[in-house]
Amino acid sequence: MGGDSLTGSRIRERRLMLGLRQADLAQEVEISASYLNLIEHNRRRIGGKLLVALAQALGVEPSLLTEGVEATLVASLREAAADARTPMVELDKVDEFAGRFPGWAEVLAETHGRIGALERTVRTLSDRLTHDPHLAASLHEVLSTAAAIRSTAAILAEPGEIEAAWRDRFHKNLDEDAQRLADSSRALVRFLDDSDQSAERRGIPQEEVEAFFAARGFHFPELEARTATAAALAEAAPELESRAAQRIAAAALADYEADARDMPMTVFFESLRRLSLKPGALAREFGVEVYRVLRRLAALPEGVLGRPSGLVICDASGSILFRKPVAGFTLPRFGASCPLWPLFTALSQPGVPIRRAVHQQGRAARDSDCFAISWVAEPPSFDTDPVLRAAMLILPGDPIEAGQSPSTRPVGASCRICTRRGCAARREPSILRDAEAPSYRDR
């Protein structure tokens, strides 16, 4: 039944809401009660003066009687019926239901929308619990620490005397393990309590460090002017609540401190203006490694560099050790990153600088200029393997409008949220509907 044929139903509902008898309303608009009865049962179409007279008598605008509820409400009701998968739903009467009972229709549509939002939240949390490596690591930390405390306590509870030196050592271990358990438990609680919509999700040391650096724009004037030390800044930072976060931040700040000392801001800016954005030339100018120049460029204020910049540092396993997000290039918070990033290509060629123009798939598709290089963080010996690190400076360009440039290479953020089709490097299917699942038979 079309919406324009429900005028009579709306007149009847409005009349009943006002407590008017059919005969009284018919007398007021100067028609017979039998004719009004036909109108109210949608057996007569009305318009013109009679519609205006009925609207005035009912105290509403004529458009409310003819147009009724919005089409979006009817569409929501149809969607609710489809999701319910009930075979006996009278879809042909949904317009009449919305016209006769608009209040109940809105309640039903709003309830269906709320249920849908809750189901999406449950799916998101389920996916997070299943695939979040940080959650697994936090639970493992709590369980292993509790087991260590129980073992030490069992030793102390055994009958017999324990030498004073050993007893003091066990007591010290208990204290340290208890502190570690308290830190791990607080971090786990914060992690689970944080909302997915929160701009600052913390709960693990790496996220505390990221919040600390982001709060200061990844720039520290105290270290530039040498009025503070890296250790002092890390210890005094309110964002760094755990000892692990303080240690991680102190190490990153120590690198910043060394870069600022060897490449002072004013001198570096002058060299950058003269040599332009050429990390290799800048490295030769200051006599430092190229990866340190990439770190220095990412630490410059946006006004100095003239454009936003991002930075990613990883180890040989591909785990992200440090990240400075930048608009236009998505850096996944959890899970493995796209293996096609120049960052990981650099790991296979230690010491070889790599520059790539990449195009990251997604809604805000942009080209980015990426500089990457890997280096040996710990010198190797005959008894040890080299410890590799890699860094990638990200300089996003303008949004793509007319398609991808032939000179750029397509990359993603991570396989689970990448929509790129036919990617040979895909490790797992995407959770997005329009992504193509990998063909494992071809591997």
C-alpha positions as CSV (number, residue, x, y, z in Angstrom):
1,M,0.0,0.0,0.0
2,G,1.5,3.3,-1.0
3,G,2.1,6.1,1.4
4,D,-0.3,8.5,-0.5
5,S,-3.2,6.0,0.1
6,L,-2.8,6.1,3.9
7,T,-4.3,9.6,4.4
8,G,-7.5,8.1,5.8
9,S,-5.6,6.0,8.3
10,R,-3.7,9.0,9.5
11,I,-7.0,11.0,9.8
12,R,-8.5,8.2,11.9
13,E,-5.5,7.9,14.2
14,R,-5.3,11.6,14.7
15,R,-9.0,11.7,15.5
16,L,-8.8,8.9,18.0
17,M,-5.8,10.6,19.7
18,L,-7.9,13.8,20.1
19,G,-10.9,11.8,21.5
20,L,-13.2,13.0,18.7
21,R,-16.2,10.9,17.6
22,Q,-16.5,10.2,13.9
23,A,-19.9,12.0,13.7
24,D,-18.6,15.1,15.4
25,L,-15.6,15.4,13.0
26,A,-17.9,14.8,10.0
27,Q,-20.3,17.5,11.3
28,E,-17.4,20.0,11.7
29,V,-16.2,19.6,8.2
30,E,-19.7,19.4,6.8
31,I,-19.7,15.9,5.4
32,S,-21.7,12.8,6.3
33,A,-20.4,10.3,8.9
34,S,-20.7,7.5,6.4
35,Y,-18.5,9.4,3.9
36,L,-15.9,10.1,6.6
37,N,-16.0,6.4,7.5
38,L,-15.1,5.5,3.9
39,I,-12.3,8.1,4.0
40,E,-10.8,6.7,7.2
41,H,-10.8,3.2,5.7
42,N,-8.8,4.5,2.7
43,R,-11.7,3.8,0.3
44,R,-12.0,7.4,-0.8
45,R,-9.2,9.8,-1.8
46,I,-9.5,13.3,-0.7
47,G,-7.7,16.6,-1.4
48,G,-8.3,20.3,-1.8
49,K,-10.7,22.1,0.6
50,L,-11.8,18.9,2.4
51,L,-8.3,17.9,3.2
52,V,-7.5,21.4,4.5
53,A,-10.7,21.4,6.5
54,L,-9.9,18.1,8.1
55,A,-6.4,19.2,8.9
56,Q,-7.7,22.3,10.6
57,A,-10.2,20.4,12.6
58,L,-7.5,17.9,13.7
59,G,-5.0,20.7,14.4
60,V,-2.2,19.5,12.0
61,E,-0.7,20.5,8.8
62,P,-2.2,19.0,5.7
63,S,1.2,17.6,4.6
64,L,1.3,15.5,7.8
65,L,-1.9,13.7,6.7
66,T,-0.8,13.2,3.1
67,E,3.0,12.6,3.4
68,G,3.0,10.7,6.7
69,V,6.2,9.3,8.0
70,E,9.5,9.6,6.1
71,A,10.6,7.0,3.7
72,T,13.7,6.2,5.9
73,L,11.4,5.0,8.6
74,V,9.6,2.6,6.3
75,A,13.0,1.4,4.9
76,S,14.2,0.8,8.5
77,L,11.2,-1.3,9.2
78,R,11.8,-3.4,6.0
79,E,15.4,-3.8,7.0
80,A,14.3,-5.0,10.5
81,A,11.9,-7.5,8.9
82,A,14.7,-8.8,6.6
83,D,17.1,-9.2,9.5
84,A,14.5,-11.0,11.6
85,R,14.1,-13.6,8.9
86,T,10.5,-14.3,10.0
87,P,8.6,-15.9,7.2
88,M,5.2,-14.6,8.2
89,V,6.1,-10.8,8.3
90,E,3.4,-8.8,6.4
91,L,5.8,-6.7,4.4
92,D,2.9,-5.5,2.2
93,K,1.4,-3.7,5.3
94,V,4.6,-2.0,6.6
95,D,3.5,1.3,5.1
96,E,0.1,1.1,6.8
97,F,1.7,0.1,10.1
98,A,4.1,3.1,9.9
99,G,1.2,5.4,9.0
100,R,-1.2,4.3,11.7
101,F,1.3,3.8,14.5
102,P,4.2,6.2,13.8
103,G,5.4,6.2,17.4
104,W,5.6,2.4,17.6
105,A,7.3,2.3,14.2
106,E,10.0,4.7,15.4
107,V,10.5,2.6,18.5
108,L,10.9,-0.5,16.5
109,A,13.3,1.1,14.0
110,E,15.4,2.6,16.7
111,T,15.6,-0.7,18.6
112,H,16.6,-2.5,15.4
113,G,19.4,0.1,14.9
114,R,20.6,-0.3,18.5
115,I,20.7,-4.0,18.2
116,G,22.7,-3.7,14.9
117,A,25.2,-1.4,16.6
118,L,25.6,-3.8,19.5
119,E,26.1,-6.8,17.2
120,R,28.8,-4.8,15.3
121,T,30.5,-4.0,18.6
122,V,30.5,-7.6,19.7
123,R,32.0,-8.6,16.3
124,T,34.7,-6.0,16.7
125,L,35.5,-7.0,20.2
126,S,35.5,-10.7,19.2
127,D,37.9,-10.0,16.4
128,R,40.1,-8.0,18.7
129,L,40.2,-10.7,21.3
130,T,41.0,-13.3,18.7
131,H,43.7,-11.5,16.7
132,D,45.2,-9.0,19.2
133,P,48.7,-10.2,20.0
134,H,49.1,-7.6,22.8
135,L,46.1,-9.0,24.7
136,A,47.6,-12.5,24.4
137,A,51.0,-11.1,25.6
138,S,49.3,-9.3,28.6
139,L,47.5,-12.4,29.7
140,H,50.6,-14.5,29.4
141,E,52.5,-12.0,31.5
142,V,49.9,-12.1,34.2
143,L,49.7,-15.9,34.3
144,S,53.5,-16.4,34.2
145,T,54.1,-13.8,37.0
146,A,51.4,-15.4,39.2
147,A,53.0,-18.8,38.6
148,A,56.4,-17.4,39.7
149,I,54.9,-15.9,42.9
150,R,53.2,-19.2,43.7
151,S,56.5,-21.1,43.2
152,T,58.5,-18.7,45.5
153,A,55.8,-18.7,48.1
154,A,55.7,-22.6,48.1
155,I,59.4,-22.6,48.8
156,L,59.1,-20.3,51.7
157,A,56.1,-22.3,53.0
158,E,58.1,-25.5,53.2
159,P,59.0,-26.7,56.7
160,G,62.5,-26.3,57.9
161,E,64.9,-23.4,58.2
162,I,66.1,-21.4,55.2
163,E,69.4,-19.6,55.2
164,A,69.0,-15.9,55.8
165,A,70.7,-15.0,52.5
166,W,68.4,-17.3,50.5
167,R,65.3,-16.1,52.5
168,D,66.2,-12.5,51.7
169,R,66.6,-13.4,48.0
170,F,63.2,-15.1,47.9
171,H,61.6,-12.1,49.6
172,K,63.1,-9.8,47.1
173,N,61.9,-12.0,44.2
174,L,58.4,-12.0,45.7
175,D,58.4,-8.2,45.9
176,E,59.6,-7.8,42.4
177,D,57.2,-10.3,41.0
178,A,54.3,-8.8,42.9
179,Q,55.1,-5.3,41.5
180,R,55.3,-6.8,38.0
181,L,52.0,-8.5,38.5
182,A,50.4,-5.3,39.7
183,D,51.7,-3.4,36.6
184,S,50.6,-6.1,34.3
185,S,47.1,-6.3,35.8
186,R,46.6,-2.5,35.7
187,A,47.7,-2.5,32.1
188,L,45.3,-5.3,31.2
189,V,42.4,-3.6,32.9
190,R,43.1,-0.3,31.1
191,F,43.4,-2.2,27.9
192,L,40.1,-3.9,28.2
193,D,38.3,-0.8,29.6
194,D,39.5,1.5,26.7
195,S,36.8,2.1,24.1
196,D,37.5,1.4,20.5
197,Q,36.4,4.9,19.6
198,S,38.8,6.5,22.0
199,A,41.5,8.6,20.4
200,E,44.0,7.4,23.0
201,R,43.9,3.7,23.6
202,R,46.4,2.7,26.2
203,G,47.0,-0.4,28.3
204,I,50.4,-1.7,27.1
205,P,53.8,0.0,27.4
206,Q,54.0,0.7,23.6
207,E,50.8,2.6,23.7
208,E,51.8,4.6,26.7
209,V,55.0,5.6,24.9
210,E,53.0,6.5,21.8
211,A,50.6,8.7,23.8
212,F,53.6,10.4,25.5
213,F,55.3,11.2,22.2
214,A,52.0,12.3,20.5
215,A,51.2,14.6,23.4
216,R,54.4,16.5,22.7
217,G,54.1,16.4,18.9
218,F,57.2,14.1,18.7
219,H,59.3,17.1,19.4
220,F,61.2,17.9,22.6
221,P,62.7,21.4,23.0
222,E,64.3,20.4,26.3
223,L,66.5,17.9,24.5
224,E,67.2,20.3,21.7
225,A,68.4,23.0,24.2
226,R,70.1,20.3,26.4
227,T,68.2,21.6,29.5
228,A,67.0,18.1,30.4
229,T,68.0,14.5,29.9
230,A,66.2,11.6,28.2
231,A,66.0,9.7,31.5
232,A,64.6,12.6,33.4
233,L,61.9,13.3,30.8
234,A,60.8,9.7,30.8
235,E,60.7,9.4,34.6
236,A,58.6,12.6,34.9
237,A,56.1,11.9,32.1
238,P,52.6,11.3,33.5
239,E,51.6,9.3,30.5
240,L,54.2,6.7,31.3
241,E,52.6,4.8,34.2
242,S,54.5,1.5,33.9
243,R,58.2,0.8,34.4
244,A,58.3,-0.9,31.0
245,A,56.9,2.2,29.3
246,Q,59.4,4.4,31.0
247,R,62.3,2.2,29.8
248,I,61.0,2.1,26.2
249,A,60.5,5.9,26.2
250,A,63.9,6.5,27.8
251,A,65.6,4.5,25.0
252,A,63.7,6.4,22.3
253,L,64.5,9.7,23.9
254,A,68.2,8.8,24.2
255,D,68.2,8.3,20.4
256,Y,66.5,11.7,20.0
257,E,69.0,13.3,22.4
258,A,71.9,11.9,20.3
259,D,70.4,13.1,17.0
260,A,69.8,16.6,18.4
261,R,73.4,16.8,19.7
262,D,75.0,15.7,16.4
263,M,72.5,17.5,14.1
264,P,71.5,20.8,15.9
265,M,68.2,22.2,14.8
266,T,69.4,25.5,13.3
267,V,72.4,23.9,11.5
268,F,70.3,21.0,10.3
269,F,67.6,23.4,9.0
270,E,70.1,25.4,7.0
271,S,71.6,22.2,5.5
272,L,68.0,21.0,4.7
273,R,67.3,24.3,2.9
274,R,70.5,24.1,0.9
275,L,70.6,20.4,0.1
276,S,66.8,19.9,0.0
277,L,65.2,16.6,1.1
278,K,68.1,14.3,0.4
279,P,68.8,12.0,3.4
280,G,72.0,10.6,1.9
281,A,73.5,14.1,1.3
282,L,72.4,15.2,4.8
283,A,74.0,12.1,6.3
284,R,77.3,12.9,4.6
285,E,77.1,16.6,5.6
286,F,76.9,15.7,9.3
287,G,78.9,12.5,9.2
288,V,76.1,10.3,10.6
289,E,74.2,7.2,9.4
290,V,71.3,7.7,7.0
291,Y,68.7,6.1,9.4
292,R,69.6,8.8,12.0
293,V,68.8,11.5,9.4
294,L,65.4,9.8,8.8
295,R,64.7,9.9,12.6
296,R,65.8,13.6,12.7
297,L,63.5,14.6,9.8
298,A,60.6,12.9,11.5
299,A,61.3,14.8,14.8
300,L,61.3,18.2,13.1
301,P,58.2,20.4,13.7
302,E,55.8,20.4,10.8
303,G,56.5,24.1,10.2
304,V,60.2,23.5,9.8
305,L,60.0,20.5,7.5
306,G,57.1,22.2,5.5
307,R,55.0,19.0,5.4
308,P,53.7,16.3,7.8
309,S,55.9,13.3,8.2
310,G,55.6,9.8,9.7
311,L,58.1,7.3,10.9
312,V,58.2,3.6,11.5
313,I,61.0,1.6,13.1
314,C,61.0,-2.2,13.2
315,D,63.2,-5.1,14.1
316,A,64.2,-8.1,11.9
317,S,61.0,-9.9,12.8
318,G,58.9,-7.0,11.4
319,S,57.6,-6.0,14.8
320,I,57.0,-2.3,15.0
321,L,59.2,-0.8,17.7
322,F,58.3,2.9,17.2
323,R,55.7,4.6,15.1
324,K,54.8,8.2,14.4
325,P,51.4,8.2,12.6
326,V,50.7,10.6,9.8
327,A,47.5,11.3,8.0
328,G,47.4,9.7,4.6
329,F,49.3,6.5,5.5
330,T,47.6,4.0,7.8
331,L,49.8,2.3,10.4
332,P,48.0,-0.7,12.0
333,R,48.0,-0.7,15.7
334,F,47.6,-4.5,16.0
335,G,48.7,-7.4,13.9
336,A,51.3,-7.6,11.1
337,S,51.8,-4.7,8.7
338,C,51.7,-4.9,4.9
339,P,54.8,-6.9,3.7
340,L,55.0,-4.7,0.7
341,W,56.2,-1.7,2.6
342,P,59.7,-0.4,1.7
343,L,60.5,-0.8,5.4
344,F,60.5,-4.6,5.0
345,T,62.3,-4.5,1.7
346,A,65.1,-2.7,3.3
347,L,65.5,-5.5,5.9
348,S,66.6,-7.8,3.1
349,Q,69.3,-5.3,1.9
350,P,71.1,-4.0,5.0
351,G,72.7,-0.6,4.5
352,V,71.1,0.0,1.1
353,P,68.9,3.1,1.0
354,I,65.5,2.6,-0.7
355,R,63.2,5.3,-1.9
356,R,59.7,4.3,-3.1
357,A,56.6,6.2,-4.2
358,V,53.7,4.1,-2.8
359,H,50.0,4.2,-3.1
360,Q,48.1,2.9,0.0
361,Q,44.7,1.4,-0.7
362,G,41.8,2.7,1.3
363,R,39.1,5.4,1.5
364,A,41.6,8.3,1.8
365,A,43.8,7.0,-1.0
366,R,47.1,9.0,-1.2
367,D,50.5,8.7,-2.7
368,S,53.4,8.8,-0.2
369,D,57.1,9.2,-0.7
370,C,58.9,6.7,1.5
371,F,62.6,6.6,2.4
372,A,63.8,3.3,4.1
373,I,67.0,1.8,5.2
374,S,68.1,-1.0,7.6
375,W,71.2,-1.1,9.8
376,V,73.0,-3.4,12.2
377,A,72.1,-2.3,15.7
378,E,74.5,-4.6,17.4
379,P,77.8,-5.5,15.8
380,P,78.0,-9.2,14.9
381,S,80.6,-11.6,16.0
382,F,81.5,-15.2,15.3
383,D,79.4,-16.3,18.3
384,T,76.3,-14.0,17.7
385,D,74.0,-13.1,14.9
386,P,73.6,-9.4,13.8
387,V,70.7,-7.5,15.3
388,L,68.9,-5.6,12.5
389,R,66.7,-2.6,12.6
390,A,64.9,-0.7,9.8
391,A,63.4,2.8,9.6
392,M,61.0,4.3,7.1
393,L,60.3,8.0,6.7
394,I,56.8,8.6,5.3
395,L,55.9,11.8,3.5
396,P,52.3,11.7,2.2
397,G,51.4,13.6,-1.0
398,D,48.2,15.0,-2.3
399,P,45.0,12.8,-2.4
400,I,44.6,10.7,-5.5
401,E,41.8,11.9,-7.7
402,A,42.4,10.6,-11.2
403,G,43.7,7.2,-10.4
404,Q,47.0,5.8,-9.4
405,S,50.2,7.0,-11.0
406,P,52.2,4.4,-12.9
407,S,55.3,5.2,-10.9
408,T,53.8,4.3,-7.6
409,R,53.6,0.9,-6.0
410,P,50.4,-0.3,-4.4
411,V,50.6,-1.2,-0.7
412,G,48.1,-1.8,2.1
413,A,48.0,-1.3,5.9
414,S,47.5,-4.9,6.9
415,C,45.9,-7.9,5.2
416,R,42.8,-7.9,7.5
417,I,41.7,-4.4,6.4
418,C,43.2,-4.3,2.9
419,T,40.8,-4.2,-0.1
420,R,43.4,-4.8,-2.8
421,R,42.5,-7.7,-5.1
422,G,44.9,-10.3,-6.4
423,C,47.8,-9.5,-4.1
424,A,50.3,-12.3,-4.1
425,A,51.6,-11.1,-0.6
426,R,48.2,-11.5,1.1
427,R,48.5,-13.7,4.2
428,E,44.9,-13.9,5.3
429,P,41.4,-12.9,4.0
430,S,40.3,-9.4,4.6
431,I,37.4,-8.6,7.0
432,L,36.1,-6.1,4.5
433,R,33.4,-7.2,2.1
434,D,34.8,-6.1,-1.1
435,A,38.2,-7.6,-0.6
436,E,39.3,-10.8,-2.5
437,A,40.2,-13.8,-0.4
438,P,43.6,-15.3,-1.1
439,S,43.8,-18.4,-3.2
440,Y,45.7,-20.9,-1.0
441,R,45.7,-23.5,-3.7
442,D,48.0,-21.3,-5.8
443,R,50.6,-21.2,-3.1
